[in-house]
Amino acid sequence: MCDTRGEDRPVQVADVDGMPIWSPDGRYLIASQSRRELENDKEVFRYATWKISLDDATKTRLNIPATDRVTDWSPDGRWLVTVRRPKT
């Protein structure tokens, strides 16, 4: 996280990889951390989804199925949009 004017040094708020998604109020990030696994000789992705507070950098694992990744928040911040990759 850094100042868009470039006046401040960037600050790391979490050590979770994945595409970060900002909450509508700008106070949290959601990141779905992925890992590849083999299942019945096929490669599948599993996810661990984290909610990260920008106030104190605490991270909380969310109870979202490992088959789903979060792609967006609802505008009111009450719902998350998830995507499940279809089985092939």
N, C-alpha and C positions, 0 to 999 in steps of 0.2 A: 504494500500500500504506500502511495506517495502523493505528494502535492502535485497537482497537474501543472502548476507554474514552474515546477522544477526547483523550488527554493529549499525544500526540505529533503533530507536523505530518505530513501525508501526504507520501510519498516516491514519486517516479516511478521505476519499475524498468525500463521499456522504452518505446520509441516505436513500438510495433507496435499497430495497431488490430485489432479482431476480438474475439470473445468469449473472454476468458481462462479457461483451465481449470487448476485447481490439481492438482499431482501428489499422490498419496496421502500422501507423506511431507512435503508442504508446502515442498519445497525448489525446485520448478520451476513455471513456468507454460508452457502451450502456447497459442499463438494462431494461428489460420488467418486470415491477412489476405486479403481478397477484392478483386477488381477485376472490372468488367464489360467484356465484349468482344462484338463482333459476329462471328458465325460463320455463314456462309451466310444472311445477313440475319436471324439470330435472336440475341437477347441471351443470352449464357452467362456464367457466373461461373467465374473461375480463382482459385486459392488458392495462397498461399505460406505454409507452416506453419513456425513458429519455436518453438524450445524456449529458454526464458529462465531462467537461473540466478538465484535470489534472493540468493545469496551475493555475487556480484560483477557482476550485471546483464549477463553475457555472453549473447549470443543466437546460436543455431546454427540454420541452416536445415535442416529435416528433409527426407529424400528420400521425400516423399509426393506422389503424382501431383497435378498442378495441378487436376484435376477433383474432388478429394476434399477435404473439410474435416474436421478433428478435432472430435469432440463430447464425448469422455470418455476417461478412463484406466481400465484394469482395476484392481481393488483392490490387486493386488500391484505395480502400476507397470510391469509388463513389456510391456503391450499398449496400443495406442490404438484407440479406436473411431472409424471414419471414415464419412462419408456422401457418397455421390455422387448428385448430382441427376440424375434420369433425363432422357434426351433427349426432346424433344417435337417 
